[in-house]
Amino acid sequence: MAVQKKLRAILTDEGVLIKSQSHHMFNKHGQLRNGDSLSLLSCLSCLDDGTLSSDGGSFDEDDSLELLPLNTTIPFNRILNAKRLNIDQRRLNNGKFSSDPFQAENVSSSSENDEVENRSLGNDKVQPQPAASEVHSLSNKNKWDSKTSSIEASPDSLHDAIPTLGMKDNQHLIELTFAVPKGHDVVPQKLTLLIDHVSKKSRTNPKSELTSSGVVEEILEKSYENSKRNRSILVIINPHGGKGTAKTLFLTKASPILVESGCKIEIAYTKYARHAIDIAKDLDISKYDTIACASGDGIPYEVIIGLFRRPDRVDAFNKVAVTQLPCGSGNAMSISCHWTNNPSYAALCLVKSIETRIDLMCCSQPSYMNEWPRLSFLSQTYGVIAESDINTEFIRWMGPIRFNLGVAFNIFQGRKYPCEVFVKYAAKSKKELKVHFLENKDKNKGCLAFESNSNPNSSSDILSTNNNNNKTKNELSPNFLTGDNFKLKYPMTEPVPSDWEKMDSELTDNLTIFYTGKMPYIAKDTKFFPAALPADGTIDLVITDARIPVTKMTPILLSLDKGSHVLEPEVIHSKILAYKIIPKVKSGLFSVDGEKFPLEPLQVEVMPMLCKTLLRNGRYIDTEFESM
C-alpha cells in the first residue's frame, strides 16, 4: 500500500488526530479517485454514538471534502485494527528507502497470518492464504470475498531490528484500519500514519520504554474498551434468505468489516428447513464465542432452539453470544440490538457492541411440551397479526410490505379471534407500565464482565462501573447461568396459578390483535413494543378489540412506525410475567418469532437473562417511549 507523504498524527484521549494534510483524494463530484484507499474521512463525525436509521443511514457526497483536513479525529469507536509496520530490510539495503519514512513507496506488514479461508462446518481447518501484497491488491480493487482475517501484532522482539529511518523515539509507523461511510454502507479503509505519542505511563515514569507494539496495544485497548476483541464467529447463512441475496450481502457488506477487525470466521450454509437447529445442537462450542446469523429472524430462532436442546445447554448459553447480521426480509433482531437494518453497519456494531444478557420466553403447548418446550426471542401472536404474518408467505418477495397489507386486509374485514386469556401481571395499567419502564430503562442488568486481558501490561476488558447497576459480581460473571435458570416457574402441566387474572370475556371473545414480545421492533418501520427492555424480566403485551371502529383503528395502524399506537385508549398495553391463551376457534394458528405454531392452548413465561447477545452501547435502540 502506498504511504501518503507527510501524513502524521497524534494519539489523544478521543482517537487518532491527523496533524498534517493529505493530497487530493476526491474528484469534483466528491467521489473517491482510482487507487486511493481513503474515503470520506471527514464524515467520521457522522458515525457518532447517535441512533442509526434503520437502513444504516445515508451520507451526501457534499459531506466529503477534497482534502483530508487538519485536526480530523478518527475516533476509537470506529477503529477496527492497528498494526506497526516493519520495513523490508532487503529493500532498505538496495537503497530504496531514504531517511524520511514518508518517501518510501511501499511499506507492508510482516504479519504472517493476515488471511485465512472461511471453511464450512464440515471442513473447518484453517489454511494460509495469499501474501500481504496480494491481499492489499484485492482490497484496493474492492474484491471482497469469503476470506477472513487473523491479525496478530508482530512480536515485540522484532522492534529492535526495525530501522528507525530518522524517526524520533516517540514516533511510530502504524497502519490504521477504520470504518468510514461510503454511500449507504460503511467500509474499512487503511491509512499509514507516523504517530507522535507519549503514553500516560511514559509521562508518569520517564524511564519506561514505549515500543510501537505498545502503541498498537494502547490503540486497540481504547478502540475495544467495552468490547471483546478478535471474536471467533460462526456465520450461519440461509442462502435463500433476503430474496436469495443473503450470501451476497454478507460477503460484500458485512464480511469486510469482520475481516479487518481481526475476527476469525467460519461459514455454514443451511441446506434444509430447520437446518440451523441441527447446526447449533451439534456445534463444538469450544471453537466459537459468537454465532452470527446472516439472515432474517428465522435463523436466530432456530439457533436458540438448537442451543436449548443440547445436553450442555448451560455451558452453551454461558459461552456463545447469538446475534444477527441483517440479510433477510425481517431483521427485527438487528434493528433492535444493532440499531440498523444495514449489514455493514450491523457488522461494525457487532465488533464494537457490549455482550449483554437478554430475556427469552419459553413456549409450551400440549403437542410438544413433554419433549422440548420452545424458546422465543422476539414475539408470539394470535389473531390478525399471526394470520397476516404466516398466511402472506406466498408473497414474501414483496418484502415487509406484505405484512402491512395482510394486517390491513384482515382488520378492515372485521375479523375476530375469540379465546380465553390468563395473565400474571407485572404492570397492568399504562401508568404502572410507564413507571416500570423509567425505573428499568437504564439498568442494563444483563451487561457482562469480560475476563482479564491475557496481556499483563494491558488493562482489563471490564465494563465501566456505571454499567454494573448494583448487580453482584456473580451475576455479571461469564458463568452466570446454572441449571436452575432453565426450570419453568409455571409448568403447563399444573393448573393456572391463583394469582393470575382471567381477562374479561367481553374483550377476549372479540379479540383482533393479541401480541406479546421482548424486542421493540418486529420489522423495519414497525415499532410494535416501544417499551420493551432487554432484561427487565417482563414481556410486553398489546391487545386490540375487533369492535374498534375503522375510523379509530386506521390511525392506530398508521402510528406503528412511531410506536405511539400503544398510547391510544383503545389499545391495551401491559407488562406481564407469564400468560396462557386458549383459542376458541377451530382453524387458525399462532406465530412465534415468525414461525407457524399449532392452534392449541399456548402458555408462555419469561426466562430472565437467558441469552447472551450483542447490544450497541449495551441497550436496545432508543424508541423515544420515555417522551411519548
ABEGO torsion letter per residue (X at the ends): XBBBBGBBBBBBAAEBBBABBBBBABBAAGBBBBGBABBGAAAAAABBABBBBAAGEBBBAAABBABBBBGBBBBAAABABBBBBBBBAAAAAAGABBABAAABABBBBABABABBBBBBAABABBBBBBBAAAAAAAAAAGBBBABBBBBBBBBAAAAAABBAGGBBAABBBBBBBBBBBBEABBBBBBBBBBBBBBBAAAAABAABBBBAAAAAAAAAAAAAAABBBGBBBBBBBBAABGGGAAAAAAAAAAAAAAAAAGBBBBBBBBABBGAAAAAAAABBAAABABBBBBBBAAAAAAAAAAAAABAAAAAAAAABBBBBBBABABAAAAAAAAGBABAAAAAAAAAABBBBBBBBBBBBBAAAAAABBBBBAABBBBEAAAAAAAAAAAAAAAEAAAAAAAAAAAAAAGBBBBBBBBBBBABABAAAAAAAAAAAAAAGAABBBBBBBABAABBBBBBBAAAAGGBBAAAABAAABBAAAABBABBAABBBBAABBBBBAAAAAABABBBBBABABABBGBBABAABBABAGBBBBBBBBAABBAAAAAAAAAAAAAGAAAABAABBBBBBABBBBBBABABEBBBBGGBBBBBBBBBBBBBBGABBBBBBGGBBBBAGAAAX
